[in-house]
């Protein structure tokens, strides 16, 4: 687990992708902590070494067989119950599979806001009614589903959705799908969201 303490009254729980706690996640957590937030990023895979991007199929299989969305949700809920009295504001930020888990946490009373990057499996839980503000980012296209259709299903009170140029993984500097302009635009919307809420 990555736990960066800034003695802040606000915390961001970061939920990683299927690859685990890799360089991208560590870098992202460090940049959030530089903005004055406490940051907690649990290692949901419980393995020392994260998967490499070239091992996508193995990483996906490992995540689904050993963690799963429900298992990850359970771990995040445990963290929430441990910290809910320590902070004035609790935010959850998730990437890909982690964004779907973050979306599943949107019904938790102690959560003040959720940000999700390309949570493609949110489509399986689109009927959820978030109890807190939610900000979601999607790429223009996803191979496994129609982005515009999902966005129209998700548009409701408390949910703000943005679509960016690029593909799944556009915010990850270590990924071949990195799209600098979209990554920066998303970060600035995310920071504004955290400051507003």
Residue pairs with C-beta under 8 A, 6 or more apart in sequence:
1 40
1 41
1 42
1 43
2 14
2 21
2 25
2 26
2 29
2 39
2 40
2 41
2 43
3 39
3 40
3 41
4 29
4 30
4 33
4 38
4 39
4 40
5 38
6 33
6 36
6 37
6 38
7 38
8 36
8 37
8 38
8 87
9 87
9 88
9 89
10 36
10 37
10 38
10 87
10 88
10 89
10 90
10 91
10 194
11 37
11 38
11 39
11 40
11 83
11 86
11 87
11 89
11 90
11 91
12 32
12 37
12 38
12 39
12 40
12 91
12 92
12 93
12 194
13 40
13 41
13 42
13 76
13 79
13 80
13 90
13 91
13 92
13 93
14 25
14 28
14 29
14 32
14 39
14 40
14 41
14 92
14 93
14 94
14 95
14 98
15 41
15 42
15 44
15 72
15 76
15 92
15 93
15 94
15 95
15 97
15 98
15 99
15 101
15 102
16 22
16 25
16 41
16 43
16 44
16 95
16 98
17 25
17 95
17 96
17 97
17 98
18 51
18 56
18 59
18 60
18 62
18 63
18 96
18 97
19 50
19 51
19 52
19 53
19 55
19 59
20 43
20 44
20 45
20 47
20 49
20 50
20 51
20 59
21 41
21 43
21 45
21 50
22 50
22 51
22 174
23 174
24 172
24 173
24 174
24 175
25 41
25 50
25 95
26 41
27 173
29 39
29 41
30 39
32 39
32 93
33 39
35 191
35 194
37 91
37 194
38 87
40 79
40 83
42 75
42 76
42 79
44 63
44 67
44 71
44 72
44 75
44 98
45 51
45 62
45 63
45 66
45 67
46 66
47 62
51 58
51 59
51 62
53 174
53 175
53 176
63 97
69 97
69 100
69 101
69 104
69 121
72 97
72 98
72 101
73 101
73 104
73 105
76 92
76 101
76 105
77 105
77 108
80 90
80 105
80 108
80 110
80 111
83 90
84 90
84 110
89 112
89 113
89 197
90 110
90 111
90 112
91 111
91 112
91 113
91 114
91 115
91 194
91 197
92 102
92 105
92 111
92 113
92 114
92 115
93 102
93 114
93 115
93 116
93 117
93 190
94 100
94 101
94 102
94 103
94 114
94 115
94 116
94 117
94 119
95 116
95 117
95 118
95 171
95 172
96 117
96 118
96 119
96 120
96 168
96 169
97 119
97 121
98 116
98 119
99 116
99 117
99 118
99 119
99 122
99 136
100 116
100 119
100 120
100 121
100 122
100 124
100 125
102 114
102 115
102 116
102 119
103 114
103 116
103 119
103 122
103 125
103 128
103 130
103 134
103 136
104 125
104 128
105 111
105 114
106 114
106 128
106 130
106 131
106 132
106 134
106 158
107 128
107 129
107 130
107 131
108 131
109 131
111 131
111 132
112 132
112 133
112 197
113 132
113 133
113 134
113 135
113 193
113 194
113 197
114 130
114 132
114 133
114 134
114 135
115 134
115 135
115 136
115 137
115 190
115 193
115 194
116 122
116 134
116 135
116 136
116 137
117 137
117 171
117 186
118 137
118 138
118 139
118 142
118 168
118 169
118 170
119 136
120 142
120 144
120 145
120 168
122 136
122 150
122 154
123 145
123 150
123 153
126 150
126 153
126 154
129 156
130 158
130 159
131 158
132 158
132 197
133 158
133 160
133 193
133 197
134 158
134 159
134 160
135 160
135 161
135 162
135 189
135 190
135 193
136 154
136 159
136 160
136 161
136 162
137 161
137 162
137 163
137 164
137 171
137 186
137 189
137 190
138 147
138 150
138 151
138 161
138 162
138 163
138 164
139 147
139 163
139 164
139 165
139 166
139 167
139 168
139 170
139 182
140 147
140 163
140 164
140 165
140 166
140 167
141 147
141 167
142 167
142 168
143 168
147 163
148 163
151 161
151 163
154 161
155 161
160 193
162 186
162 189
164 170
164 179
164 182
164 185
164 186
165 179
165 181
165 182
166 177
166 178
166 179
166 182
167 177
167 179
168 177
169 175
169 176
169 177
169 178
170 177
170 178
170 179
170 182
170 183
170 186
171 178
171 179
171 182
171 183
171 186
171 187
172 178
172 183
173 183
